[in-house]
Amino acid sequence: MSKVVLISGATSGMGELTSKFLSEYGYIVYAGSRDKNATGSQGNIKKIYLDVTNTKSIKDAVATIIKNEGKIDVLVNNAGYGLLATLEDGTDEEIFNQFDVNVFGLIKTTREVLPHMRAAKGGVIINLSSFLGKMGLPLLSHYNASKYAVEGITDSLRFETLPFGIRVHSVEAGLFGTNFVKKGLVANAQTTSENSPYKALVSHFVPIVAKAINEGPSAQPIADAIKMIIEDKDAPIAVPVGVEATTFVPLRKELSDKEFEGKIKETFGI
């Protein structure tokens, strides 16, 4: 019997690519979309309305999948975006929205799926994290904080689900060539304004990140890692994917805090 996978934020970027990739290997994939009219199937991919900021949509989506398939074998918490802002400039609304999608939405979606996985005595939960869940960078403090939270949730949830045979993993992504800059990045107006006291930092750092994403490699390694985690019961707890992740995540463990910060400054010219 084919495994049933639910992926949030599956209409573009890593989520869309992963949906297509898993469907080619026989997985039944429910691709979550914020579009309320998201319906229809294409092969093994079934579009479903899932807005992680809307609790009712989460409950309805999970209920629909259980009704149709009788189970959810895999949950991929992929929905997310980045706020580009200094800590000083971030507004209350921007701060809440960043955590509402990247953290609260992940918690609520996982919360809704867990009872069904417990009843089935098994399942796999994969949280899309980032190498920025292990280190800081300027102008991304809110995003970093949300990914640090994802790492903490993942590590804690693993202990809670252990008695029920449910595996919990994170994929710590680097920078890939996706639509993240166009669709997944929200910029604070004050931070990017001409009169910002942080203008020099913004002028230096933003082009570095934008270039790395716009000209970055295909996100296929993310889909490969997700498939590996699903199929390998002994898969690593956290899987760094991409140059930035495979470079900085191990360094974070090897170097002292001061040495590691020095390496970041050197690499990014901060």
C-alpha positions in Angstrom: 0.0 0.0 0.0 1.4 3.4 -1.0 2.5 5.7 1.8 0.5 8.9 2.3 2.4 12.2 2.7 1.1 15.6 3.7 3.4 18.5 2.7 2.6 22.1 3.8 3.6 25.0 1.5 3.8 22.7 -1.5 2.9 25.1 -4.3 6.3 26.4 -5.0 10.0 26.0 -4.3 11.2 23.0 -2.1 7.7 21.9 -1.3 6.5 21.7 -4.9 9.7 20.0 -6.0 9.4 17.4 -3.2 5.8 16.7 -3.9 6.5 15.9 -7.6 9.6 13.9 -6.7 7.9 11.7 -4.1 4.8 11.2 -6.3 7.1 9.8 -9.0 8.1 7.1 -6.6 4.6 6.0 -5.8 3.8 8.1 -2.7 0.4 9.6 -2.5 1.1 13.3 -1.8 -1.3 15.8 -0.5 0.2 19.1 -1.5 -0.9 21.9 0.9 -1.8 25.2 -0.5 -3.0 28.5 0.9 -5.4 28.8 -2.1 -8.9 28.1 -0.8 -9.8 26.7 -4.2 -6.9 24.2 -4.2 -8.5 21.0 -5.5 -7.8 18.3 -8.1 -5.3 15.7 -8.7 -2.3 15.2 -11.0 -1.1 11.7 -10.9 -0.3 10.9 -7.2 -0.4 14.5 -6.2 -3.6 15.8 -4.7 -4.0 19.5 -4.0 -5.6 20.5 -0.7 -6.3 23.8 1.0 -4.0 24.1 4.0 -3.1 27.5 5.5 -0.9 26.9 8.5 -2.1 30.2 10.0 -5.7 29.0 9.9 -6.4 26.3 12.5 -9.7 25.3 10.9 -8.0 24.7 7.5 -5.5 22.4 9.2 -8.2 20.4 10.9 -10.3 20.2 7.7 -7.3 19.1 5.6 -6.2 16.4 8.0 -9.8 15.2 8.4 -10.2 15.0 4.6 -7.0 13.0 4.2 -8.0 10.5 6.9 -11.4 10.2 5.3 -9.9 9.6 1.8 -6.9 7.5 2.8 -7.4 6.3 6.3 -3.9 7.4 7.4 -1.1 9.9 7.2 2.3 8.2 7.1 4.5 11.2 6.7 4.1 14.9 7.5 6.6 17.3 5.9 6.3 20.7 7.6 7.7 22.8 4.8 5.6 26.0 4.9 7.7 29.0 5.8 9.1 32.4 4.7 11.8 34.8 5.8 11.5 38.3 7.3 14.4 40.6 6.3 14.6 43.2 9.0 16.8 44.4 11.8 15.7 43.4 15.3 15.2 47.1 16.0 12.9 47.7 12.9 10.7 44.6 13.1 7.1 45.5 13.8 4.7 43.6 16.1 2.8 42.4 13.1 5.9 41.2 11.3 7.3 39.5 14.3 4.0 37.6 14.9 3.5 36.7 11.3 7.1 35.3 11.1 6.4 33.0 14.0 2.8 32.3 13.1 3.9 30.6 9.8 7.3 29.1 10.7 6.6 28.0 14.3 3.0 28.1 15.3 1.8 26.7 12.0 4.3 23.8 12.3 3.1 23.1 15.8 -0.6 23.2 14.9 -0.2 21.0 11.9 1.9 18.5 13.8 -0.6 18.5 16.7 -3.4 17.6 14.3 -1.6 14.7 12.7 -0.1 13.1 15.8 -3.2 11.3 17.1 -3.5 9.5 13.8 0.1 8.5 13.8 -0.1 7.3 17.5 -3.2 5.2 16.6 -1.2 3.7 13.7 1.8 3.1 16.0 4.2 4.8 13.5 4.9 7.7 11.2 7.5 10.1 10.1 7.6 13.9 10.8 10.1 16.0 8.9 10.6 19.6 9.7 12.2 21.9 7.1 14.7 23.8 9.1 17.8 25.8 8.0 21.5 26.1 8.7 20.2 29.4 10.2 18.6 27.3 13.0 22.2 26.7 14.2 23.8 30.1 13.7 23.0 33.8 13.4 23.3 36.3 10.5 22.4 40.0 10.4 19.0 41.2 9.1 17.5 37.8 9.6 17.2 37.7 13.4 13.5 37.0 13.4 13.8 34.2 10.8 16.8 32.8 12.6 14.9 32.7 15.9 12.0 30.9 14.2 14.4 28.2 12.8 16.1 27.9 16.2 12.6 27.2 17.6 12.0 24.6 14.9 15.2 22.8 16.0 14.1 22.9 19.6 10.6 21.6 18.8 12.1 18.8 16.7 14.5 17.7 19.4 11.8 17.8 22.2 9.1 16.2 20.1 11.3 13.2 19.3 11.3 12.2 23.0 7.5 12.5 23.2 6.8 10.4 20.2 9.4 7.7 20.9 7.0 5.3 22.7 4.7 5.4 19.7 7.2 4.5 17.0 7.0 8.0 15.4 10.3 9.3 14.0 11.0 13.1 14.0 13.7 14.7 11.9 14.8 18.1 10.6 16.3 19.0 7.3 18.7 21.9 7.8 18.7 23.5 4.4 21.3 25.8 2.9 20.6 28.3 0.2 19.2 27.0 -3.0 17.9 28.4 -6.3 14.2 28.7 -5.5 11.6 31.5 -5.6 12.5 32.3 -2.0 13.6 35.9 -2.7 10.5 36.7 -4.8 7.9 34.7 -2.9 9.4 33.7 0.4 11.1 36.9 1.6 9.3 39.9 3.2 11.4 43.1 3.7 10.8 45.6 6.4 10.4 49.1 4.9 12.4 50.9 7.5 15.4 48.5 7.2 15.5 48.8 3.4 14.9 52.6 3.3 17.5 55.1 2.2 17.6 56.8 5.6 18.2 53.6 7.6 21.1 53.7 10.0 21.8 50.1 8.9 22.0 51.2 5.2 25.7 50.2 4.9 25.0 46.7 6.3 22.0 46.2 4.1 23.8 47.3 1.0 26.6 44.8 1.7 24.7 41.8 3.0 21.4 41.6 1.1 23.1 41.2 -2.4 25.1 38.3 -1.0 22.1 36.4 0.1 20.0 37.3 -2.9 22.8 36.2 -5.3 23.2 32.9 -3.4 19.5 32.1 -3.7 18.8 33.5 -7.2 21.9 31.8 -8.7 21.9 28.8 -6.3 21.7 25.2 -7.2 18.6 23.1 -7.7 16.8 22.2 -4.5 16.7 18.5 -5.6 19.0 17.5 -2.7 16.3 18.6 -0.3 13.8 16.2 -1.9 16.5 13.5 -1.9 17.0 14.0 1.8 13.3 13.9 2.6 12.9 10.6 0.6 16.0 9.2 2.4 14.6 10.0 5.8 11.2 8.5 5.0 12.8 5.2 3.8 15.7 4.8 6.1 14.7 4.0 9.7 18.2 4.8 10.8 18.4 8.2 9.1 20.2 10.9 11.0 18.1 13.0 13.4 19.2 16.2 11.6 20.3 16.3 7.9 22.3 19.3 6.7 21.8 19.8 3.0 23.5 22.4 0.8 26.9 24.0 0.9 26.1 26.5 3.7 24.6 23.8 5.9 27.3 21.2 5.3 29.9 23.8 6.0 28.6 25.8 8.9 26.6 23.2 10.9 29.7 20.9 11.5 31.9 24.0 12.2 29.4 25.1 14.9 30.2 21.9 16.8 34.0 22.1 16.2 34.8 25.7 17.1 34.3 27.8 20.2 31.6 30.4 20.1 34.2 33.2 19.5 36.0 31.2 16.8 32.8 30.4 15.0 31.6 34.0 15.1 35.0 35.0 13.6 34.5 32.5 10.8 31.1 34.0 10.0 32.5 37.5 9.9 35.3 36.4 7.6 33.0 34.5 5.2 30.4 37.2 4.8 32.7 40.2 5.2 30.8 41.6 8.2 
